[in-house]
Amino acid sequence: MRHAISQCALTGGLLAGMLLSASAAFGQGTTDIGPDGAHYQSDEDCAKNPETERCREKTNADVGSGGLGYSFNRTSVTRTEPTNLYLLSLLEGNAVFGSGSGVTIAGGGAAFGMRLGVGQTFPDETGGSWSGFGLDITIRYSFTSFEAGGYSSSAHLVDSGATVGYQYLHFGEMDPTTFEQSGFGFFLGYHAGGLGTFTEQDEQFQFSHGPSLTLSLPKYNAGTTQVSQLYLTALVLPLEDFFIATISVGYGGSMIAAEEGSAPPPAANTPTRHCTSQAECAPGQECQAGGCVAPQGPATGLPPAQLPEADF
């Protein structure tokens, strides 16, 4: 019995020693020791410049009957220089209605395309407005019912073209954690393109044009210069003796990534925490001049992290 108690005390002391060593190596954290083993975890702010960077380092170490477990995760977002343009890929669903010359159509479909905005520089962290030139290039497909003179059938509509006009966006203050700014906006333009109508009896192709209005709920991430939009578009195409109205609900995600080097990356020799010995630094770091730094070598500046959100 004394031997068993001594062995248990020795094992507990060994576990405690290992976790206390981990605590000293990885900085501030919490250590729990129980019948199932010892557990250490820490969650630290590793941002060198909180005004332009958000950074978290999470460390977990476990020692128990199952062995030794260790995990280390570093997540960071670096704010880049504001941009003056964006390019979105568009995906939307639509409802279609048309009437004229004794003919009525109704149905729905889907569309895809891209949206370009070029204008002022996007606002800073206090929020503000952006305005500029807008261009949408889309292909819309709709499956509709077709009724004329008591006769009913089905029809396929394909509208492809471009919308050119004026865009305005307004953003609120920047979220200090995600660098994200939300807002609202509109896009007032004029659409021109080609409309193809396909029925069981015939096929028609004609030039189509008309006004377009888009209302949007945009988001701008100053950390990655990414833009996204939820939007509602109303498009009216008056034809010779007929008109078609389309209501679309869609989402646009940014296709332009932040330029590498648009903001200074973390320096390889910038200390992440103070130290007096090598044991106080994380794996892969060295204790030099009182601070934990990465080993010296060729400069390998990391580009800003491409994260629409950061979980802090």
Residue frames as qw, qx, qy, qz and C-alpha x, y, z in Angstrom:
[[0.000, 0.886, 0.463, 0.000, 0.00, 0.00, 0.00],
 [0.286, -0.800, 0.114, 0.516, 2.81, 2.42, 0.82],
 [0.420, -0.122, 0.612, 0.659, 4.47, 1.53, -2.48],
 [0.222, 0.625, 0.662, 0.348, 1.26, 2.30, -4.39],
 [0.118, -0.942, -0.248, 0.192, 0.84, 5.66, -2.64],
 [0.392, -0.603, 0.335, 0.609, 4.44, 6.56, -3.33],
 [0.390, 0.152, 0.685, 0.596, 4.08, 5.62, -6.98],
 [0.109, 0.811, 0.552, 0.162, 0.91, 7.72, -7.30],
 [0.235, -0.899, -0.034, 0.367, 2.59, 10.69, -5.66],
 [0.444, -0.345, 0.505, 0.655, 5.61, 10.30, -7.94],
 [0.318, 0.435, 0.686, 0.489, 3.39, 10.17, -11.05],
 [0.022, -0.918, -0.395, 0.012, 1.38, 13.23, -9.94],
 [0.351, -0.766, 0.164, 0.513, 4.58, 15.11, -9.22],
 [0.447, -0.057, 0.614, 0.648, 5.96, 14.20, -12.65],
 [0.206, 0.677, 0.620, 0.339, 2.76, 15.39, -14.38],
 [0.169, -0.941, -0.207, 0.209, 2.75, 18.60, -12.39],
 [0.446, -0.551, 0.338, 0.620, 6.40, 19.19, -13.20],
 [0.400, 0.218, 0.651, 0.607, 5.85, 18.69, -16.92],
 [0.078, 0.813, 0.519, 0.252, 2.88, 21.06, -16.97],
 [0.307, -0.877, -0.038, 0.368, 4.64, 23.69, -14.88],
 [0.461, -0.275, 0.484, 0.691, 7.53, 23.50, -17.34],
 [0.265, 0.516, 0.645, 0.498, 5.02, 23.97, -20.19],
 [0.118, -0.924, -0.356, 0.080, 3.54, 26.96, -18.36],
 [0.382, -0.705, 0.204, 0.562, 6.96, 28.54, -18.09],
 [0.431, -0.017, 0.622, 0.653, 7.73, 27.82, -21.75],
 [0.136, 0.526, 0.655, 0.525, 4.51, 29.13, -23.24],
 [0.056, -0.333, 0.054, -0.940, 3.76, 32.09, -20.99],
 [0.405, -0.054, 0.479, -0.777, 0.61, 32.84, -19.01],
 [0.566, -0.074, -0.686, -0.451, -2.00, 30.10, -18.81],
 [0.694, -0.378, 0.317, -0.525, -3.90, 27.75, -16.52],
 [0.353, 0.260, -0.898, 0.020, -2.86, 24.30, -15.33],
 [0.780, -0.278, 0.144, -0.542, -5.30, 21.71, -13.92],
 [0.235, 0.303, -0.919, 0.089, -4.12, 18.47, -12.32],
 [0.757, -0.159, 0.205, -0.600, -6.59, 15.69, -11.53],
 [0.756, -0.146, 0.634, -0.076, -7.04, 11.92, -11.45],
 [0.810, 0.507, 0.290, 0.049, -7.11, 11.76, -15.26],
 [0.692, 0.235, 0.110, 0.674, -3.89, 13.71, -15.73],
 [0.224, -0.597, -0.089, 0.765, -2.69, 17.26, -16.10],
 [0.409, 0.690, 0.487, 0.346, -3.96, 19.87, -18.56],
 [0.265, -0.482, 0.007, 0.835, -2.49, 23.21, -19.55],
 [0.370, 0.668, 0.520, 0.382, -4.05, 25.86, -21.79],
 [0.210, -0.504, -0.056, 0.836, -3.36, 29.48, -22.68],
 [0.354, 0.744, 0.487, 0.287, -4.96, 32.11, -24.91],
 [0.393, -0.541, -0.008, 0.743, -2.76, 35.14, -25.50],
 [0.378, 0.910, 0.113, -0.127, -2.87, 38.34, -27.52],
 [0.729, -0.162, 0.312, 0.587, 0.17, 38.25, -29.81],
 [0.379, 0.857, 0.237, 0.256, -0.50, 41.47, -31.74],
 [0.590, -0.092, -0.064, 0.800, 2.62, 43.60, -32.06],
 [0.041, 0.013, -0.054, -0.998, 0.65, 46.64, -33.20],
 [0.208, 0.446, 0.815, -0.305, -3.00, 46.44, -32.03],
 [0.299, 0.607, 0.056, -0.734, -3.93, 49.37, -34.28],
 [0.480, 0.499, -0.503, -0.518, -3.16, 47.42, -37.46],
 [0.435, 0.181, -0.880, -0.071, -3.19, 43.79, -36.36],
 [0.771, -0.335, 0.227, -0.491, -5.35, 41.27, -34.49],
 [0.530, 0.352, -0.770, 0.055, -3.50, 38.16, -33.33],
 [0.765, -0.441, 0.275, -0.381, -4.25, 35.27, -30.94],
 [0.385, 0.375, -0.841, 0.064, -2.06, 32.37, -29.89],
 [0.822, -0.318, 0.130, -0.455, -3.78, 29.35, -28.31],
 [0.297, 0.412, -0.852, 0.130, -1.79, 26.55, -26.68],
 [0.860, -0.299, 0.083, -0.404, -3.07, 23.28, -25.19],
 [0.322, 0.411, -0.841, 0.144, -0.98, 20.55, -23.53],
 [0.852, -0.307, 0.046, -0.422, -2.28, 17.36, -21.91],
 [0.231, 0.393, -0.873, 0.175, -0.42, 14.70, -19.96],
 [0.762, -0.202, 0.292, -0.541, -2.26, 11.56, -18.83],
 [0.716, -0.135, 0.685, -0.006, -2.51, 7.81, -19.08],
 [0.756, 0.585, 0.295, 0.011, -3.02, 8.14, -22.82],
 [0.687, 0.171, 0.141, 0.692, 0.28, 9.94, -23.29],
 [0.197, -0.499, -0.042, 0.843, 1.28, 13.51, -24.10],
 [0.368, 0.684, 0.551, 0.304, -0.82, 15.78, -26.33],
 [0.242, -0.498, 0.005, 0.833, 0.07, 19.25, -27.60],
 [0.378, 0.676, 0.517, 0.365, -1.54, 21.80, -29.95],
 [0.223, -0.484, -0.022, 0.846, -0.63, 25.33, -30.93],
 [0.338, 0.672, 0.574, 0.323, -2.76, 27.67, -33.08],
 [0.200, -0.417, -0.014, 0.886, -1.99, 31.21, -34.23],
 [0.288, 0.701, 0.603, 0.249, -4.66, 33.31, -36.00],
 [0.226, -0.486, -0.030, 0.844, -3.99, 36.83, -37.23],
 [0.380, 0.778, 0.442, 0.235, -5.52, 39.51, -39.43],
 [0.399, -0.315, 0.056, 0.859, -3.41, 42.46, -40.57],
 [0.304, 0.834, 0.311, -0.340, -5.05, 45.65, -41.75],
 [0.581, 0.183, 0.419, 0.673, -4.05, 46.66, -45.27],
 [0.020, -0.223, 0.102, 0.969, -4.10, 49.94, -47.12],
 [0.512, 0.517, 0.470, -0.500, -7.66, 50.99, -48.18],
 [0.373, 0.144, 0.717, 0.571, -8.59, 50.22, -51.78],
 [0.287, 0.377, 0.009, -0.880, -10.63, 52.25, -54.29],
 [0.600, 0.194, -0.514, -0.582, -12.12, 49.36, -56.28],
 [0.544, -0.121, 0.786, -0.266, -13.72, 45.96, -55.90],
 [0.487, 0.192, -0.668, -0.529, -14.77, 43.06, -58.11],
 [0.585, -0.084, 0.642, -0.488, -17.54, 40.69, -57.05],
 [0.163, -0.047, -0.915, -0.366, -18.73, 37.37, -58.41],
 [0.516, -0.023, 0.171, -0.839, -22.55, 37.35, -58.45],
 [0.164, -0.162, -0.964, -0.132, -25.04, 34.56, -57.85],
 [0.349, 0.079, 0.278, -0.891, -28.76, 35.29, -57.70],
 [0.165, 0.391, 0.903, 0.065, -32.27, 33.92, -57.99],
 [0.146, 0.108, -0.124, -0.976, -34.99, 35.85, -59.80],
 [0.366, 0.525, 0.729, -0.243, -38.71, 36.14, -60.42],
 [0.077, -0.063, 0.498, 0.862, -39.93, 37.24, -63.87],
 [0.355, 0.620, 0.622, -0.321, -43.21, 38.74, -65.09],
 [0.108, -0.135, 0.476, 0.862, -44.07, 39.94, -68.59],
 [0.353, 0.614, 0.651, -0.273, -47.18, 41.30, -70.30],
 [0.158, 0.555, -0.239, -0.781, -48.30, 42.85, -73.57],
 [0.423, 0.279, -0.603, -0.616, -50.15, 42.16, -76.88],
 [0.869, -0.110, -0.133, -0.463, -52.42, 39.62, -75.21],
 [0.783, 0.159, -0.554, 0.234, -49.47, 37.59, -73.93],
 [0.497, -0.759, 0.275, -0.318, -48.56, 36.98, -70.30],
 [0.743, 0.213, -0.579, 0.262, -45.51, 35.21, -68.91],
 [0.500, -0.730, 0.299, -0.357, -44.52, 34.43, -65.31],
 [0.941, 0.029, -0.290, 0.171, -41.77, 32.34, -63.80],
 [0.434, -0.844, 0.311, 0.041, -38.35, 32.38, -62.22],
 [0.863, 0.386, -0.208, 0.250, -34.76, 31.36, -62.63],
 [0.688, -0.574, 0.077, 0.436, -31.16, 32.09, -61.73],
 [0.442, 0.869, -0.115, 0.192, -28.28, 34.25, -62.85],
 [0.747, -0.419, 0.069, 0.511, -24.55, 34.64, -62.45],
 [0.438, 0.808, 0.041, 0.392, -22.04, 37.30, -63.38],
 [0.597, -0.156, -0.250, 0.746, -19.69, 39.90, -61.94],
 [0.075, -0.962, -0.248, -0.085, -19.85, 43.42, -60.53],
 [0.599, 0.137, -0.116, 0.780, -17.08, 46.01, -60.75],
 [0.187, -0.952, -0.240, 0.027, -16.89, 49.18, -58.70],
 [0.606, 0.117, -0.042, 0.786, -14.23, 51.86, -59.23],
 [0.097, -0.889, -0.235, -0.381, -14.24, 55.21, -57.45],
 [0.205, -0.830, 0.329, -0.401, -13.18, 56.83, -54.21],
 [0.307, 0.272, -0.837, 0.362, -10.93, 55.25, -51.62],
 [0.594, -0.493, -0.624, -0.121, -12.90, 53.19, -49.13],
 [0.316, -0.833, 0.096, -0.445, -13.47, 54.95, -45.77],
 [0.221, 0.409, -0.753, 0.466, -11.27, 54.56, -42.69],
 [0.276, -0.187, -0.899, 0.283, -12.24, 52.94, -39.38],
 [0.171, 0.250, 0.414, -0.858, -14.64, 55.76, -38.48],
 [0.413, 0.538, 0.734, -0.018, -16.89, 54.86, -41.42],
 [0.112, 0.554, -0.161, -0.809, -18.15, 57.01, -44.24],
 [0.726, 0.560, 0.229, -0.329, -19.26, 56.94, -47.86],
 [0.367, -0.236, 0.701, 0.564, -17.89, 55.51, -51.09],
 [0.614, 0.650, 0.272, -0.357, -19.18, 56.30, -54.57],
 [0.175, -0.464, 0.665, 0.559, -18.07, 55.56, -58.08],
 [0.541, 0.319, -0.510, -0.588, -18.62, 53.89, -61.43],
 [0.639, -0.083, 0.717, -0.266, -20.46, 50.57, -61.48],
 [0.503, 0.349, -0.613, -0.499, -20.56, 47.80, -64.08],
 [0.702, -0.055, 0.655, -0.274, -22.55, 44.54, -63.92],
 [0.421, 0.318, -0.709, -0.468, -22.11, 41.78, -66.50],
 [0.552, -0.041, 0.707, -0.439, -24.76, 39.07, -66.09],
 [0.355, 0.006, -0.801, -0.482, -26.44, 36.09, -67.75],
 [0.488, 0.001, 0.541, -0.686, -29.98, 35.43, -66.54],
 [0.263, -0.076, -0.886, -0.374, -32.01, 32.32, -67.28],
 [0.464, 0.037, 0.455, -0.759, -35.74, 32.01, -66.53],
 [0.065, -0.209, -0.939, -0.263, -38.28, 29.25, -67.02],
 [0.308, 0.150, 0.236, -0.909, -41.77, 30.71, -67.44],
 [0.395, 0.483, 0.778, -0.080, -45.36, 29.84, -68.22],
 [0.009, -0.135, 0.410, 0.902, -46.58, 31.34, -71.51],
 [0.285, 0.556, 0.749, -0.221, -50.23, 32.26, -72.13],
 [0.095, 0.275, -0.307, -0.906, -51.72, 33.87, -75.24],
 [0.552, 0.073, -0.371, -0.743, -55.33, 33.80, -76.54],
 [0.883, -0.177, 0.138, -0.414, -56.39, 30.93, -74.29],
 [0.892, 0.261, -0.331, 0.161, -53.32, 28.91, -75.27],
 [0.473, -0.801, 0.360, -0.070, -50.73, 28.07, -72.63],
 [0.882, 0.294, -0.267, 0.256, -47.26, 26.65, -72.92],
 [0.655, -0.638, 0.053, 0.402, -43.82, 27.10, -71.45],
 [0.480, 0.830, -0.111, 0.262, -40.97, 29.35, -72.47],
 [0.756, -0.318, -0.054, 0.570, -37.28, 29.75, -71.71],
 [0.153, 0.979, -0.006, 0.134, -35.80, 33.24, -71.45],
 [0.764, -0.171, -0.009, 0.622, -32.09, 34.00, -71.62],
 [0.100, 0.984, 0.042, 0.139, -31.01, 37.59, -71.04],
 [0.756, -0.199, 0.004, 0.623, -27.32, 38.47, -71.26],
 [0.251, 0.829, 0.114, 0.487, -25.89, 41.94, -71.08],
 [0.475, -0.010, -0.367, 0.800, -24.31, 44.69, -69.01],
 [0.224, -0.897, -0.375, -0.064, -25.56, 47.34, -66.63],
 [0.476, 0.210, -0.152, 0.840, -23.62, 50.60, -66.33],
 [0.261, -0.837, -0.310, -0.367, -24.29, 53.33, -63.79],
 [0.026, -0.649, 0.406, -0.644, -23.58, 55.04, -60.49],
 [0.716, -0.303, -0.612, 0.146, -22.87, 53.23, -57.22],
 [0.180, -0.664, 0.319, -0.652, -23.06, 54.59, -53.69],
 [0.738, -0.250, -0.603, 0.171, -22.11, 52.76, -50.49],
 [0.235, -0.734, 0.287, -0.569, -22.12, 53.96, -46.88],
 [0.715, -0.043, -0.651, 0.253, -20.30, 52.14, -44.05],
 [0.560, -0.808, -0.051, -0.177, -20.46, 52.38, -40.27],
 [0.222, -0.790, 0.561, -0.111, -17.56, 52.19, -37.83],
 [0.591, 0.353, -0.725, -0.007, -15.07, 49.36, -38.09],
 [0.890, -0.431, -0.095, -0.113, -15.43, 46.38, -35.77],
 [0.115, -0.823, 0.550, -0.087, -12.18, 46.45, -33.74],
 [0.700, -0.267, 0.662, -0.025, -11.95, 42.64, -33.69],
 [0.737, 0.315, 0.569, 0.185, -12.68, 41.64, -37.29],
 [0.174, -0.325, 0.329, 0.869, -11.80, 44.94, -39.07],
 [0.131, 0.423, 0.796, 0.413, -15.22, 44.63, -40.76],
 [0.167, 0.257, 0.156, -0.939, -17.56, 47.52, -41.62],
 [0.223, 0.478, 0.842, 0.110, -21.23, 47.04, -42.53],
 [0.102, 0.328, -0.005, -0.939, -23.47, 49.47, -44.37],
 [0.536, 0.588, 0.583, -0.166, -26.03, 50.04, -47.11],
 [0.113, -0.394, 0.437, 0.800, -25.97, 51.28, -50.69],
 [0.664, 0.578, 0.386, -0.276, -27.56, 51.45, -54.11],
 [0.331, -0.172, 0.643, 0.669, -26.62, 51.04, -57.76],
 [0.488, 0.689, 0.303, -0.441, -28.64, 53.03, -60.30],
 [0.241, -0.344, 0.677, 0.604, -27.88, 52.03, -63.87],
 [0.682, 0.464, -0.078, -0.559, -29.08, 51.22, -67.36],
 [0.646, -0.125, 0.745, 0.106, -29.07, 47.71, -68.77],
 [0.594, 0.581, -0.293, -0.472, -28.48, 46.74, -72.39],
 [0.345, -0.292, 0.886, 0.105, -28.11, 43.30, -73.91],
 [0.431, 0.094, -0.697, -0.565, -29.74, 40.53, -75.89],
 [0.601, -0.036, 0.569, -0.560, -32.91, 38.62, -74.98],
 [0.286, 0.118, -0.869, -0.385, -33.61, 35.15, -76.33],
 [0.665, -0.006, 0.382, -0.642, -37.13, 33.65, -76.06],
 [0.207, 0.182, -0.926, -0.257, -37.51, 29.94, -76.71],
 [0.697, 0.051, 0.370, -0.613, -40.94, 28.25, -76.99],
 [0.649, 0.088, 0.752, 0.071, -42.18, 25.01, -78.54],
 [0.582, 0.730, 0.355, -0.039, -43.25, 26.93, -81.64],
 [0.524, 0.756, -0.055, 0.389, -40.39, 29.34, -82.34],
 [0.643, -0.367, -0.140, 0.658, -37.28, 31.13, -81.16],
 [0.172, 0.932, 0.151, 0.280, -36.83, 34.89, -80.98],
 [0.621, -0.229, -0.129, 0.738, -33.77, 37.06, -80.40],
 [0.106, 0.879, 0.247, 0.394, -34.01, 40.79, -79.82],
 [0.322, 0.325, -0.346, 0.820, -32.10, 43.73, -78.38],
 [0.481, -0.721, -0.499, -0.022, -33.23, 44.56, -74.84],
 [0.313, 0.245, -0.302, 0.867, -32.56, 47.61, -72.71],
 [0.430, -0.740, -0.370, -0.361, -34.04, 49.33, -69.68],
 [0.151, -0.721, 0.395, -0.549, -33.44, 50.89, -66.25],
 [0.764, -0.148, -0.598, 0.190, -32.08, 48.94, -63.28],
 [0.288, -0.731, 0.301, -0.540, -31.99, 49.66, -59.54],
 [0.739, -0.048, -0.627, 0.240, -30.03, 47.64, -56.97],
 [0.452, -0.760, 0.215, -0.415, -30.31, 48.05, -53.19],
 [0.749, 0.206, -0.575, 0.257, -27.49, 46.42, -51.24],
 [0.650, -0.742, 0.138, -0.089, -26.19, 45.60, -47.76],
 [0.671, 0.549, -0.420, 0.268, -22.41, 45.62, -48.24],
 [0.739, -0.641, 0.110, 0.177, -19.59, 44.61, -45.92],
 [0.498, 0.750, -0.345, 0.265, -16.00, 45.80, -46.23],
 [0.859, -0.444, -0.035, 0.252, -13.10, 44.13, -44.41],
 [0.111, 0.944, -0.309, 0.046, -10.19, 46.52, -43.93],
 [0.606, -0.519, 0.596, 0.094, -8.02, 43.60, -42.84],
 [0.604, 0.046, 0.722, 0.334, -8.26, 41.81, -46.19],
 [0.178, 0.343, -0.280, -0.879, -9.75, 44.53, -48.48],
 [0.020, 0.247, 0.932, 0.266, -12.57, 42.06, -49.23],
 [0.397, 0.079, 0.062, -0.912, -16.05, 43.31, -50.14],
 [0.012, 0.269, 0.956, 0.118, -19.32, 41.35, -50.08],
 [0.346, 0.020, -0.003, -0.938, -22.93, 42.32, -50.74],
 [0.226, 0.433, 0.866, -0.104, -26.44, 41.02, -50.22],
 [0.105, 0.225, -0.198, -0.948, -28.59, 42.80, -52.79],
 [0.436, 0.554, 0.682, -0.198, -32.01, 43.20, -54.38],
 [0.100, -0.216, 0.463, 0.854, -32.24, 44.22, -58.05],
 [0.502, 0.618, 0.510, -0.326, -35.26, 45.43, -60.03],
 [0.181, -0.238, 0.599, 0.743, -34.87, 45.42, -63.83],
 [0.554, 0.605, 0.420, -0.389, -37.47, 46.53, -66.40],
 [0.281, -0.150, 0.670, 0.670, -37.04, 45.76, -70.12],
 [0.526, 0.586, 0.260, -0.559, -39.59, 47.58, -72.34],
 [0.423, 0.039, 0.748, 0.510, -39.81, 45.85, -75.73],
 [0.045, -0.134, -0.479, -0.866, -41.70, 46.99, -78.84],
 [0.568, -0.357, -0.263, -0.693, -45.18, 45.94, -77.63],
 [0.852, -0.320, -0.411, 0.048, -44.24, 44.03, -74.51],
 [0.057, -0.761, 0.482, -0.432, -42.36, 44.50, -71.25],
 [0.824, -0.131, -0.522, 0.177, -40.50, 42.17, -68.90],
 [0.296, -0.787, 0.319, -0.438, -39.83, 42.91, -65.23],
 [0.788, 0.040, -0.561, 0.251, -37.27, 40.95, -63.19],
 [0.464, -0.781, 0.258, -0.330, -36.77, 41.00, -59.42],
 [0.782, 0.236, -0.519, 0.254, -33.52, 39.36, -58.26],
 [0.601, -0.756, 0.230, -0.120, -32.09, 38.53, -54.85],
 [0.835, 0.386, -0.295, 0.258, -28.39, 37.78, -54.83],
 [0.650, -0.695, 0.164, 0.259, -25.04, 37.64, -53.12],
 [0.593, 0.734, -0.236, 0.233, -21.72, 38.97, -54.33],
 [0.780, -0.540, 0.112, 0.295, -18.33, 37.90, -52.95],
 [0.022, 0.888, -0.357, -0.289, -15.02, 39.63, -53.58],
 [0.930, 0.313, 0.055, 0.182, -12.74, 38.28, -56.31],
 [0.378, 0.739, -0.323, 0.454, -9.81, 40.62, -55.54],
 [0.790, -0.420, -0.303, 0.328, -7.41, 39.57, -52.78],
 [0.265, -0.936, 0.133, 0.189, -5.26, 41.96, -50.79],
 [0.617, 0.683, -0.341, 0.189, -1.97, 42.69, -52.49],
 [0.855, -0.265, -0.205, 0.396, 1.03, 41.02, -50.92],
 [0.509, -0.029, -0.103, 0.854, 3.05, 43.63, -49.15],
 [0.070, -0.705, -0.323, -0.628, 0.26, 46.22, -49.09],
 [0.504, -0.808, 0.109, -0.284, 0.80, 46.38, -45.35],
 [0.155, 0.616, -0.737, 0.229, 4.04, 45.69, -43.49],
 [0.845, -0.180, -0.493, -0.104, 4.13, 42.03, -42.41],
 [0.694, -0.710, 0.122, -0.005, 5.24, 41.03, -38.93],
 [0.255, 0.766, -0.584, 0.087, 9.00, 41.33, -38.71],
 [0.864, 0.025, -0.499, 0.064, 10.85, 38.06, -38.22],
 [0.513, 0.103, -0.543, 0.657, 13.01, 39.52, -35.46],
 [0.337, -0.507, 0.082, -0.789, 10.23, 41.28, -33.50],
 [0.038, 0.071, -0.902, 0.425, 9.92, 39.71, -30.02],
 [0.492, -0.412, -0.594, -0.484, 6.55, 38.08, -29.25],
 [0.670, -0.713, -0.161, -0.126, 7.18, 37.98, -25.46],
 [0.064, -0.804, 0.535, -0.253, 9.94, 38.70, -22.96],
 [0.969, -0.089, -0.223, 0.057, 12.25, 35.91, -21.87],
 [0.309, -0.809, 0.498, -0.037, 15.30, 35.17, -19.77],
 [0.389, -0.305, 0.853, 0.167, 15.98, 31.68, -21.14],
 [0.253, 0.120, -0.757, -0.591, 15.22, 29.51, -24.16],
 [0.061, -0.278, -0.948, 0.142, 12.69, 27.48, -22.12],
 [0.170, 0.523, 0.444, -0.707, 10.38, 30.49, -21.89],
 [0.309, 0.401, -0.379, -0.775, 9.90, 30.71, -25.69],
 [0.852, 0.264, 0.242, -0.383, 7.49, 28.77, -27.89],
 [0.765, -0.001, 0.550, 0.334, 8.76, 25.96, -30.15],
 [0.570, 0.578, 0.346, 0.471, 10.61, 27.33, -33.16],
 [0.003, -0.958, 0.026, -0.287, 11.67, 30.54, -31.37],
 [0.684, 0.085, -0.372, 0.622, 14.91, 31.64, -29.77],
 [0.380, -0.872, -0.223, 0.212, 15.55, 33.85, -26.73],
 [0.578, 0.262, 0.052, 0.771, 17.65, 36.78, -27.94],
 [0.101, 0.283, -0.110, 0.947, 18.24, 40.14, -26.23],
 [0.184, 0.123, 0.626, -0.748, 15.51, 39.43, -23.69],
 [0.631, 0.312, 0.095, -0.704, 12.79, 38.55, -26.22],
 [0.658, 0.119, 0.740, 0.076, 11.43, 35.46, -28.04],
 [0.374, 0.645, -0.296, -0.597, 12.12, 35.79, -31.78],
 [0.938, 0.323, 0.108, -0.061, 12.08, 33.53, -34.81],
 [0.730, -0.259, 0.347, 0.528, 15.47, 32.15, -35.90],
 [0.119, 0.743, -0.256, -0.607, 17.35, 34.53, -38.17],
 [0.569, 0.145, 0.722, 0.367, 17.28, 33.65, -41.84],
 [0.115, 0.200, 0.498, 0.836, 16.15, 34.96, -45.24],
 [0.322, 0.191, 0.273, -0.886, 13.30, 37.48, -45.01],
 [0.037, -0.249, -0.915, -0.314, 10.05, 35.69, -45.74],
 [0.267, 0.064, 0.249, -0.929, 7.43, 38.37, -45.08],
 [0.159, 0.365, 0.917, -0.030, 4.03, 36.78, -44.74],
 [0.139, -0.344, -0.395, -0.841, 1.12, 38.35, -46.66],
 [0.431, -0.144, 0.366, -0.813, -1.92, 39.52, -44.71],
 [0.240, 0.131, 0.953, -0.129, -4.20, 36.64, -43.72],
 [0.317, -0.114, -0.515, -0.788, -7.15, 36.18, -46.12],
 [0.116, -0.316, -0.889, 0.311, -9.85, 35.79, -43.43],
 [0.206, -0.571, -0.404, -0.684, -13.38, 37.21, -43.82],
 [0.607, -0.705, -0.009, -0.366, -13.74, 36.69, -40.06],
 [0.376, 0.364, -0.738, 0.427, -11.44, 35.90, -37.17],
 [0.723, -0.528, -0.410, -0.176, -12.61, 33.90, -34.18],
 [0.219, 0.435, -0.543, 0.684, -11.15, 35.61, -31.14]]
